[in-house]
Every structure is written in C-alpha cells, then in structure tokens.
Amino acid sequence: MALQGTGMLIVGTDIPAAWEEEFNRWYDREHIAERVGIPGFLSARRYIAVSASPKYISFYETEDFAVLSSPAYKQMLANQTDWSKKVMANFQNVKRQVARTTAGLGAGLGGAAAVIRLRPADNDAATAREALKAVLADLVTKDGTLAAHIMESDPELSKPLAEHKDTPKDAPEAKDWIVLVDTTSAEVAAAAAKAVSSASLPGLTAIDSGTYTLMWILGKAEL
C-alpha cells in the first residue's frame, strides 16, 4: 500500500516472556489506537519477528514529519497512561526512529516484510538515496515483492524516551535509515533483506536486517 504521509515513527522492542501477554494486550487494546488518534497520525502497523531482533516492531505513519514534533504528540509523550508506564518500563533492546519517508516504490501491503537498517555516512545523502532507490526499483519487480519504502531518521528526535531505561541516550542507531519491504511471504522477505543488505550502496553501511509477519494495521478512519 502506498504510504499517504511523509513522516514515520518506528519502534522496535523485545519484552520479557513474563510480560509478553500483557504487552500485547496493551498494544492492541490501548496503545495503537491512542497513537493513531493523535492529530496528524494516519495509521499504525504491528509486526512480529520471523527472524529478526527486536521481536516486535511497529510503524506509525503521519501526514508529515512535523507531526512527530507537534504539541499534540509531545503532550501525549509527557502524559503517558499508567498502563503505558507499567508496560514500557519492561521494554528491552528498544530501537526508536523518528523519520522522514523519502521514497516509496511499488504498491501493496504485504503479509510479510523485510526491515533493513542502514547507517549513513555524514555526507552526500542525496547520492546514497538515489543508489538505494535504484536497488529497490529492481527489487519490486521480483515475484512476491510488492513495495519498498525508505525512511531517514532524524538523529535528535530519535532519542530513546525516558521510559526506555536500558537504551543509551547517544545510541548510534539514532541516525539510521530504515528500509521497509512489503512482500507476500517470509521467504520472499528474507530474499529481499539479503538483496538490500548485500548491495553496493555508497555512503550506506548495512547494520542489520530481519523478516517479520504483519500482526495487524489500524487506520485513522477506523477509530
């Protein structure tokens, strides 16, 4: 499915087994709807790992990047519910990106996805972006590969939240780019992750990649 906005909040996390049932109940019964209800947020998708770390990852699409530093979003962050505080205190291996969606190729929302983390050099983002787009343009012609999106993180806004107690404030992944590839199966997603990670991309270094299956998606119109 073509993304409708140009902002994206991406949150990946692990959770201790003893908290996993409540974590999923909280995500599904409170957190996703709460976030999508913020003005400017458009949709949220949840994924669970097939072969990836962290085990869970969510993508929150916004109308534009400015929404992710808006007063409404900041107010929500400053006034977390008691349930949110309780659950989020148990997050582990948190990866949080506040990003601009800078490219989208193909069409469709797949039941599986590849997620690739790339670390940019400190120069010539435009050249790196064009090289990556060329790789993705070829990738979306492959059977079972539907769409691919580039999300470029803002290093300042991608800092961990106060609730993410085990995540360093100066984590290097704050500047990473995320590639999301929608596919029809986990096998195709694995091939897509390998193709992007192994590609020669000037100015970009592959940090890690993984495959996920879609748990569910919520759009603003459904609230």
C-alpha atoms as an extended CHARMM CRD file, in Angstrom:
* protein
*
       223  EXT
         1         1  MET       CA              0.0000000000        0.0000000000        0.0000000000  PROA      1               0.0000000000
         2         2  ALA       CA              1.4430000000        3.3480000000       -0.9660000000  PROA      2               0.0000000000
         3         3  LEU       CA              2.1380000000        5.4280000000        2.1140000000  PROA      3               0.0000000000
         4         4  GLN       CA             -0.0230000000        8.5280000000        2.3700000000  PROA      4               0.0000000000
         5         5  GLY       CA              2.2410000000       10.6220000000        4.5750000000  PROA      5               0.0000000000
         6         6  THR       CA              5.8820000000       11.6350000000        4.7880000000  PROA      6               0.0000000000
         7         7  GLY       CA              6.5250000000       11.0940000000        8.4980000000  PROA      7               0.0000000000
         8         8  MET       CA              7.1410000000        7.7680000000       10.2290000000  PROA      8               0.0000000000
         9         9  LEU       CA              7.6790000000        6.7510000000       13.8400000000  PROA      9               0.0000000000
        10        10  ILE       CA              9.2840000000        3.3100000000       14.1090000000  PROA      10              0.0000000000
        11        11  VAL       CA              9.5430000000        1.4770000000       17.4300000000  PROA      11              0.0000000000
        12        12  GLY       CA             11.0840000000       -1.9540000000       17.8380000000  PROA      12              0.0000000000
        13        13  THR       CA             11.3620000000       -3.7330000000       21.1740000000  PROA      13              0.0000000000
        14        14  ASP       CA             11.8380000000       -7.0090000000       22.9450000000  PROA      14              0.0000000000
        15        15  ILE       CA              9.8330000000       -7.8590000000       26.0370000000  PROA      15              0.0000000000
        16        16  PRO       CA             10.4680000000      -10.4240000000       28.8010000000  PROA      16              0.0000000000
        17        17  ALA       CA              8.3660000000      -13.5690000000       28.4460000000  PROA      17              0.0000000000
        18        18  ALA       CA              6.6230000000      -12.8820000000       31.7490000000  PROA      18              0.0000000000
        19        19  TRP       CA              5.3420000000       -9.5740000000       30.3550000000  PROA      19              0.0000000000
        20        20  GLU       CA              4.5740000000      -10.6110000000       26.7870000000  PROA      20              0.0000000000
        21        21  GLU       CA              0.8700000000      -11.3540000000       27.2210000000  PROA      21              0.0000000000
        22        22  GLU       CA              0.1820000000       -8.0280000000       28.9150000000  PROA      22              0.0000000000
        23        23  PHE       CA              2.4480000000       -6.2120000000       26.4440000000  PROA      23              0.0000000000
        24        24  ASN       CA              0.3900000000       -7.4650000000       23.5000000000  PROA      24              0.0000000000
        25        25  ARG       CA             -2.8990000000       -6.7460000000       25.2520000000  PROA      25              0.0000000000
        26        26  TRP       CA             -1.7440000000       -3.1790000000       25.9780000000  PROA      26              0.0000000000
        27        27  TYR       CA             -0.5540000000       -2.6350000000       22.4170000000  PROA      27              0.0000000000
        28        28  ASP       CA             -3.7600000000       -3.9920000000       20.8980000000  PROA      28              0.0000000000
        29        29  ARG       CA             -6.2930000000       -2.5430000000       23.3550000000  PROA      29              0.0000000000
        30        30  GLU       CA             -4.8040000000        0.8510000000       24.1730000000  PROA      30              0.0000000000
        31        31  HSD       CA             -1.5420000000        1.9440000000       22.6340000000  PROA      31              0.0000000000
        32        32  ILE       CA             -2.1160000000        1.6370000000       18.8790000000  PROA      32              0.0000000000
        33        33  ALA       CA             -5.4790000000        3.4230000000       18.9650000000  PROA      33              0.0000000000
        34        34  GLU       CA             -4.1050000000        6.0880000000       21.3030000000  PROA      34              0.0000000000
        35        35  ARG       CA             -1.2700000000        6.8950000000       18.9160000000  PROA      35              0.0000000000
        36        36  VAL       CA             -3.3650000000        6.7970000000       15.7300000000  PROA      36              0.0000000000
        37        37  GLY       CA             -5.8140000000        9.1480000000       17.4270000000  PROA      37              0.0000000000
        38        38  ILE       CA             -3.2000000000       11.9130000000       17.6980000000  PROA      38              0.0000000000
        39        39  PRO       CA             -3.8510000000       14.7020000000       15.1540000000  PROA      39              0.0000000000
        40        40  GLY       CA             -1.7330000000       14.1080000000       12.0700000000  PROA      40              0.0000000000
        41        41  PHE       CA             -1.2300000000       10.3780000000       12.6510000000  PROA      41              0.0000000000
        42        42  LEU       CA             -2.6760000000        8.2890000000        9.8090000000  PROA      42              0.0000000000
        43        43  SER       CA             -2.1530000000        4.6070000000       10.6020000000  PROA      43              0.0000000000
        44        44  ALA       CA             -0.1330000000        2.0780000000       12.5590000000  PROA      44              0.0000000000
        45        45  ARG       CA              1.0740000000       -1.4090000000       11.6830000000  PROA      45              0.0000000000
        46        46  ARG       CA              2.3960000000       -4.0510000000       14.0940000000  PROA      46              0.0000000000
        47        47  TYR       CA              4.7940000000       -6.8340000000       13.1480000000  PROA      47              0.0000000000
        48        48  ILE       CA              6.2480000000       -9.8740000000       14.9220000000  PROA      48              0.0000000000
        49        49  ALA       CA              9.5940000000      -11.3770000000       14.0120000000  PROA      49              0.0000000000
        50        50  VAL       CA             10.1060000000      -14.4650000000       11.9200000000  PROA      50              0.0000000000
        51        51  SER       CA             13.8630000000      -13.9960000000       12.0750000000  PROA      51              0.0000000000
        52        52  ALA       CA             14.7590000000      -10.5870000000       13.4770000000  PROA      52              0.0000000000
        53        53  SER       CA             15.6840000000       -8.5380000000       16.5010000000  PROA      53              0.0000000000
        54        54  PRO       CA             13.8790000000       -6.8660000000       18.1660000000  PROA      54              0.0000000000
        55        55  LYS       CA             10.9860000000       -9.3450000000       18.2250000000  PROA      55              0.0000000000
        56        56  TYR       CA              8.2890000000       -6.6880000000       17.7660000000  PROA      56              0.0000000000
        57        57  ILE       CA              8.2710000000       -3.6120000000       15.5610000000  PROA      57              0.0000000000
        58        58  SER       CA              5.5970000000       -1.0200000000       14.8280000000  PROA      58              0.0000000000
        59        59  PHE       CA              5.3600000000        1.6680000000       12.1620000000  PROA      59              0.0000000000
        60        60  TYR       CA              3.2420000000        4.7850000000       12.7760000000  PROA      60              0.0000000000
        61        61  GLU       CA              2.5780000000        6.8390000000        9.6470000000  PROA      61              0.0000000000
        62        62  THR       CA              1.9980000000       10.5910000000        9.9090000000  PROA      62              0.0000000000
        63        63  GLU       CA              0.8460000000       13.2440000000        7.4610000000  PROA      63              0.0000000000
        64        64  ASP       CA              4.2570000000       14.8780000000        7.5310000000  PROA      64              0.0000000000
        65        65  PHE       CA              7.4390000000       14.8970000000        9.5730000000  PROA      65              0.0000000000
        66        66  ALA       CA              6.3790000000       17.9470000000       11.6100000000  PROA      66              0.0000000000
        67        67  VAL       CA              3.6140000000       15.9080000000       13.2810000000  PROA      67              0.0000000000
        68        68  LEU       CA              6.3270000000       13.9830000000       15.1590000000  PROA      68              0.0000000000
        69        69  SER       CA              7.4150000000       17.1250000000       17.0000000000  PROA      69              0.0000000000
        70        70  SER       CA              3.9400000000       18.6600000000       17.2710000000  PROA      70              0.0000000000
        71        71  PRO       CA              2.4350000000       19.9160000000       20.5510000000  PROA      71              0.0000000000
        72        72  ALA       CA             -0.2060000000       17.1620000000       20.4170000000  PROA      72              0.0000000000
        73        73  TYR       CA              2.4010000000       14.4050000000       20.1500000000  PROA      73              0.0000000000
        74        74  LYS       CA              4.6430000000       15.9660000000       22.7990000000  PROA      74              0.0000000000
        75        75  GLN       CA              1.6650000000       16.2570000000       25.1410000000  PROA      75              0.0000000000
        76        76  MET       CA              0.9160000000       12.5560000000       24.6810000000  PROA      76              0.0000000000
        77        77  LEU       CA              4.5370000000       11.6400000000       25.4310000000  PROA      77              0.0000000000
        78        78  ALA       CA              4.5180000000       13.7920000000       28.5620000000  PROA      78              0.0000000000
        79        79  ASN       CA              1.2660000000       12.2530000000       29.8240000000  PROA      79              0.0000000000
        80        80  GLN       CA              1.6330000000        8.5060000000       29.3630000000  PROA      80              0.0000000000
        81        81  THR       CA             -1.1340000000        6.3980000000       30.8790000000  PROA      81              0.0000000000
        82        82  ASP       CA             -0.3720000000        4.3570000000       33.9800000000  PROA      82              0.0000000000
        83        83  TRP       CA             -0.6820000000        1.1960000000       31.8920000000  PROA      83              0.0000000000
        84        84  SER       CA              1.7920000000        2.5760000000       29.3660000000  PROA      84              0.0000000000
        85        85  LYS       CA              4.3180000000        3.4240000000       32.0840000000  PROA      85              0.0000000000
        86        86  LYS       CA              3.9540000000       -0.0230000000       33.6070000000  PROA      86              0.0000000000
        87        87  VAL       CA              4.4600000000       -1.8990000000       30.3380000000  PROA      87              0.0000000000
        88        88  MET       CA              7.0860000000        0.3630000000       28.7800000000  PROA      88              0.0000000000
        89        89  ALA       CA              9.2820000000        0.0540000000       31.8640000000  PROA      89              0.0000000000
        90        90  ASN       CA              9.8440000000       -3.5520000000       30.7670000000  PROA      90              0.0000000000
        91        91  PHE       CA             10.8730000000       -2.8170000000       27.1710000000  PROA      91              0.0000000000
        92        92  GLN       CA             14.2780000000       -4.2100000000       26.1830000000  PROA      92              0.0000000000
        93        93  ASN       CA             16.5430000000       -3.6460000000       23.1780000000  PROA      93              0.0000000000
        94        94  VAL       CA             14.4980000000       -0.6130000000       22.1290000000  PROA      94              0.0000000000
        95        95  LYS       CA             15.0890000000        0.8270000000       18.6630000000  PROA      95              0.0000000000
        96        96  ARG       CA             13.1920000000        4.1000000000       18.1240000000  PROA      96              0.0000000000
        97        97  GLN       CA             13.3610000000        6.1080000000       14.9120000000  PROA      97              0.0000000000
        98        98  VAL       CA             11.6270000000        9.3900000000       14.1030000000  PROA      98              0.0000000000
        99        99  ALA       CA             11.9710000000        9.5260000000       10.3540000000  PROA      99              0.0000000000
       100       100  ARG       CA             11.1030000000       11.1500000000        7.0760000000  PROA      100             0.0000000000
       101       101  THR       CA              9.7260000000        8.8330000000        4.3870000000  PROA      101             0.0000000000
       102       102  THR       CA             11.7990000000        9.9270000000        1.4130000000  PROA      102             0.0000000000
       103       103  ALA       CA             10.9000000000        7.3210000000       -1.2030000000  PROA      103             0.0000000000
       104       104  GLY       CA              8.2690000000        4.7090000000       -1.9440000000  PROA      104             0.0000000000
       105       105  LEU       CA              8.2850000000        2.2510000000       -4.8270000000  PROA      105             0.0000000000
       106       106  GLY       CA              5.7080000000       -0.3220000000       -5.8860000000  PROA      106             0.0000000000
       107       107  ALA       CA              2.2400000000       -0.7920000000       -4.4050000000  PROA      107             0.0000000000
       108       108  GLY       CA              0.5330000000       -3.0050000000       -1.8830000000  PROA      108             0.0000000000
       109       109  LEU       CA              0.6670000000       -4.0070000000        1.7700000000  PROA      109             0.0000000000
       110       110  GLY       CA              2.1400000000       -7.4680000000        2.2760000000  PROA      110             0.0000000000
       111       111  GLY       CA              1.5680000000      -10.0460000000        4.9600000000  PROA      111             0.0000000000
       112       112  ALA       CA              5.3240000000      -10.2250000000        5.4990000000  PROA      112             0.0000000000
       113       113  ALA       CA              8.0770000000       -7.6470000000        5.4570000000  PROA      113             0.0000000000
       114       114  ALA       CA             11.8130000000       -7.1930000000        5.3900000000  PROA      114             0.0000000000
       115       115  VAL       CA             13.2460000000       -4.4920000000        7.6300000000  PROA      115             0.0000000000
       116       116  ILE       CA             16.7830000000       -3.3550000000        6.8650000000  PROA      116             0.0000000000
       117       117  ARG       CA             18.7990000000       -0.9060000000        8.9540000000  PROA      117             0.0000000000
       118       118  LEU       CA             21.3990000000        1.1610000000        7.0860000000  PROA      118             0.0000000000
       119       119  ARG       CA             23.8280000000        3.6410000000        8.6450000000  PROA      119             0.0000000000
       120       120  PRO       CA             24.5730000000        6.6990000000        6.5040000000  PROA      120             0.0000000000
       121       121  ALA       CA             27.9030000000        8.4440000000        6.2500000000  PROA      121             0.0000000000
       122       122  ASP       CA             27.9040000000       12.0900000000        7.2180000000  PROA      122             0.0000000000
       123       123  ASN       CA             27.9350000000       13.3720000000        3.6540000000  PROA      123             0.0000000000
       124       124  ASP       CA             26.0200000000       13.2260000000        0.3850000000  PROA      124             0.0000000000
       125       125  ALA       CA             22.6910000000       11.7570000000        1.4540000000  PROA      125             0.0000000000
       126       126  ALA       CA             21.2660000000       12.5030000000       -1.9950000000  PROA      126             0.0000000000
       127       127  THR       CA             23.7290000000       10.1750000000       -3.7520000000  PROA      127             0.0000000000
       128       128  ALA       CA             23.1360000000        7.4410000000       -1.1850000000  PROA      128             0.0000000000
       129       129  ARG       CA             19.3730000000        7.8190000000       -1.5610000000  PROA      129             0.0000000000
       130       130  GLU       CA             19.4790000000        7.5270000000       -5.3500000000  PROA      130             0.0000000000
       131       131  ALA       CA             21.6780000000        4.4250000000       -5.1830000000  PROA      131             0.0000000000
       132       132  LEU       CA             19.2910000000        2.8230000000       -2.7010000000  PROA      132             0.0000000000
       133       133  LYS       CA             16.2570000000        3.7360000000       -4.8050000000  PROA      133             0.0000000000
       134       134  ALA       CA             17.8450000000        2.0230000000       -7.8160000000  PROA      134             0.0000000000
       135       135  VAL       CA             18.2840000000       -1.1900000000       -5.8180000000  PROA      135             0.0000000000
       136       136  LEU       CA             14.6940000000       -1.0340000000       -4.5720000000  PROA      136             0.0000000000
       137       137  ALA       CA             13.3020000000       -0.2570000000       -8.0380000000  PROA      137             0.0000000000
       138       138  ASP       CA             14.7870000000       -3.5290000000       -9.2470000000  PROA      138             0.0000000000
       139       139  LEU       CA             13.6690000000       -5.3730000000       -6.1200000000  PROA      139             0.0000000000
       140       140  VAL       CA              9.9730000000       -4.5100000000       -6.5120000000  PROA      140             0.0000000000
       141       141  THR       CA              9.9670000000       -6.1810000000       -9.9490000000  PROA      141             0.0000000000
       142       142  LYS       CA             10.6240000000       -9.5630000000       -8.2910000000  PROA      142             0.0000000000
       143       143  ASP       CA              7.7510000000      -12.0010000000       -7.7740000000  PROA      143             0.0000000000
       144       144  GLY       CA              6.2250000000      -11.6280000000       -4.3290000000  PROA      144             0.0000000000
       145       145  THR       CA              7.8270000000       -8.2480000000       -3.6370000000  PROA      145             0.0000000000
       146       146  LEU       CA              5.1490000000       -5.5640000000       -3.5380000000  PROA      146             0.0000000000
       147       147  ALA       CA              6.5610000000       -2.2730000000       -2.2980000000  PROA      147             0.0000000000
       148       148  ALA       CA              9.6180000000       -0.7290000000       -0.6700000000  PROA      148             0.0000000000
       149       149  HSD       CA              9.9970000000        2.4290000000        1.3990000000  PROA      149             0.0000000000
       150       150  ILE       CA             12.9870000000        4.4750000000        2.5790000000  PROA      150             0.0000000000
       151       151  MET       CA             12.7660000000        6.1660000000        5.9900000000  PROA      151             0.0000000000
       152       152  GLU       CA             15.5750000000        8.5180000000        7.0480000000  PROA      152             0.0000000000
       153       153  SER       CA             15.8740000000        9.1170000000       10.7910000000  PROA      153             0.0000000000
       154       154  ASP       CA             16.3340000000       12.4510000000       12.4960000000  PROA      154             0.0000000000
       155       155  PRO       CA             19.1970000000       11.9230000000       14.9960000000  PROA      155             0.0000000000
       156       156  GLU       CA             17.9070000000       14.4470000000       17.5210000000  PROA      156             0.0000000000
       157       157  LEU       CA             14.2920000000       13.2810000000       17.5910000000  PROA      157             0.0000000000
       158       158  SER       CA             15.2150000000        9.5800000000       17.5170000000  PROA      158             0.0000000000
       159       159  LYS       CA             16.4820000000        9.6040000000       21.0950000000  PROA      159             0.0000000000
       160       160  PRO       CA             15.0380000000        6.9530000000       23.4360000000  PROA      160             0.0000000000
       161       161  LEU       CA             12.1890000000        8.0170000000       25.7060000000  PROA      161             0.0000000000
       162       162  ALA       CA             12.5970000000        8.2920000000       29.4700000000  PROA      162             0.0000000000
       163       163  GLU       CA             10.6990000000        5.0060000000       29.8260000000  PROA      163             0.0000000000
       164       164  HSD       CA             13.3390000000        3.1860000000       27.7240000000  PROA      164             0.0000000000
       165       165  LYS       CA             15.6890000000        2.8060000000       30.6570000000  PROA      165             0.0000000000
       166       166  ASP       CA             18.2220000000        0.3700000000       29.1460000000  PROA      166             0.0000000000
       167       167  THR       CA             18.8180000000        2.3140000000       25.9080000000  PROA      167             0.0000000000
       168       168  PRO       CA             21.8330000000        4.6840000000       25.7850000000  PROA      168             0.0000000000
       169       169  LYS       CA             20.8850000000        8.2930000000       25.0930000000  PROA      169             0.0000000000
       170       170  ASP       CA             23.6610000000        8.5510000000       22.4970000000  PROA      170             0.0000000000
       171       171  ALA       CA             22.8380000000        5.3010000000       20.6850000000  PROA      171             0.0000000000
       172       172  PRO       CA             24.4160000000        5.3920000000       17.1940000000  PROA      172             0.0000000000
       173       173  GLU       CA             21.2800000000        3.9810000000       15.5650000000  PROA      173             0.0000000000
       174       174  ALA       CA             19.5420000000        7.3360000000       16.0870000000  PROA      174             0.0000000000
       175       175  LYS       CA             20.7170000000        8.4060000000       12.6190000000  PROA      175             0.0000000000
       176       176  ASP       CA             19.9980000000        5.1200000000       10.8110000000  PROA      176             0.0000000000
       177       177  TRP       CA             17.8530000000        4.7500000000        7.7280000000  PROA      177             0.0000000000
       178       178  ILE       CA             15.1830000000        2.0500000000        7.7200000000  PROA      178             0.0000000000
       179       179  VAL       CA             14.0480000000        0.2310000000        4.5890000000  PROA      179             0.0000000000
       180       180  LEU       CA             10.6570000000       -1.4940000000        4.7830000000  PROA      180             0.0000000000
       181       181  VAL       CA              9.9050000000       -4.0040000000        2.0190000000  PROA      181             0.0000000000
       182       182  ASP       CA              6.3550000000       -5.3800000000        1.7460000000  PROA      182             0.0000000000
       183       183  THR       CA              6.2040000000       -8.9680000000        0.4940000000  PROA      183             0.0000000000
       184       184  THR       CA              3.7650000000      -11.8510000000        0.1740000000  PROA      184             0.0000000000
       185       185  SER       CA              5.7430000000      -14.3470000000        2.2800000000  PROA      185             0.0000000000
       186       186  ALA       CA              8.5130000000      -14.5830000000        4.8440000000  PROA      186             0.0000000000
       187       187  GLU       CA             10.6630000000      -16.4080000000        2.2870000000  PROA      187             0.0000000000
       188       188  VAL       CA             10.4130000000      -13.5250000000       -0.1670000000  PROA      188             0.0000000000
       189       189  ALA       CA             11.0760000000      -11.0850000000        2.6760000000  PROA      189             0.0000000000
       190       190  ALA       CA             14.2640000000      -12.9550000000        3.5870000000  PROA      190             0.0000000000
       191       191  ALA       CA             15.4610000000      -12.7380000000       -0.0140000000  PROA      191             0.0000000000
       192       192  ALA       CA             14.6670000000       -9.0150000000       -0.0800000000  PROA      192             0.0000000000
       193       193  ALA       CA             16.5720000000       -8.4080000000        3.1530000000  PROA      193             0.0000000000
       194       194  LYS       CA             19.5930000000      -10.2110000000        1.7400000000  PROA      194             0.0000000000
       195       195  ALA       CA             19.4360000000       -8.2980000000       -1.5470000000  PROA      195             0.0000000000
       196       196  VAL       CA             19.4070000000       -4.8900000000        0.1200000000  PROA      196             0.0000000000
       197       197  SER       CA             21.9660000000       -5.7570000000        2.8050000000  PROA      197             0.0000000000
       198       198  SER       CA             24.4530000000       -7.1140000000        0.2740000000  PROA      198             0.0000000000
       199       199  ALA       CA             24.0250000000       -4.3370000000       -2.3080000000  PROA      199             0.0000000000
       200       200  SER       CA             26.8520000000       -1.9140000000       -3.0010000000  PROA      200             0.0000000000
       201       201  LEU       CA             25.4800000000        1.3460000000       -1.6330000000  PROA      201             0.0000000000
       202       202  PRO       CA             27.9000000000        4.2790000000       -1.5000000000  PROA      202             0.0000000000
       203       203  GLY       CA             27.5180000000        6.1970000000        1.7310000000  PROA      203             0.0000000000
       204       204  LEU       CA             25.4290000000        3.4950000000        3.4310000000  PROA      204             0.0000000000
       205       205  THR       CA             26.5210000000        0.5920000000        5.6370000000  PROA      205             0.0000000000
       206       206  ALA       CA             24.1780000000       -2.3140000000        6.3450000000  PROA      206             0.0000000000
       207       207  ILE       CA             23.8560000000       -2.7360000000       10.1200000000  PROA      207             0.0000000000
       208       208  ASP       CA             21.2570000000       -5.4940000000       10.3680000000  PROA      208             0.0000000000
       209       209  SER       CA             18.1420000000       -6.8790000000        8.7320000000  PROA      209             0.0000000000
       210       210  GLY       CA             15.2870000000       -9.1820000000        9.5690000000  PROA      210             0.0000000000
       211       211  THR       CA             11.9620000000      -10.6160000000        8.4970000000  PROA      211             0.0000000000
       212       212  TYR       CA              8.5760000000      -10.0700000000       10.1010000000  PROA      212             0.0000000000
       213       213  THR       CA              4.9480000000      -11.0040000000        9.6070000000  PROA      213             0.0000000000
       214       214  LEU       CA              2.1600000000       -8.4480000000        9.8990000000  PROA      214             0.0000000000
       215       215  MET       CA              0.0420000000       -8.7300000000       13.0370000000  PROA      215             0.0000000000
       216       216  TRP       CA             -2.4700000000       -6.0080000000       12.1890000000  PROA      216             0.0000000000
       217       217  ILE       CA             -2.9490000000       -2.4850000000       10.9030000000  PROA      217             0.0000000000
       218       218  LEU       CA             -5.1930000000        0.3350000000       12.1380000000  PROA      218             0.0000000000
       219       219  GLY       CA             -6.1600000000        3.3780000000       10.0910000000  PROA      219             0.0000000000
       220       220  LYS       CA             -7.4950000000        6.7100000000       11.3290000000  PROA      220             0.0000000000
       221       221  ALA       CA            -10.8940000000        6.1460000000        9.6700000000  PROA      221             0.0000000000
       222       222  GLU       CA            -11.4340000000        3.0380000000       11.8250000000  PROA      222             0.0000000000
       223       223  LEU       CA            -11.3460000000        4.9120000000       15.1280000000  PROA      223             0.0000000000
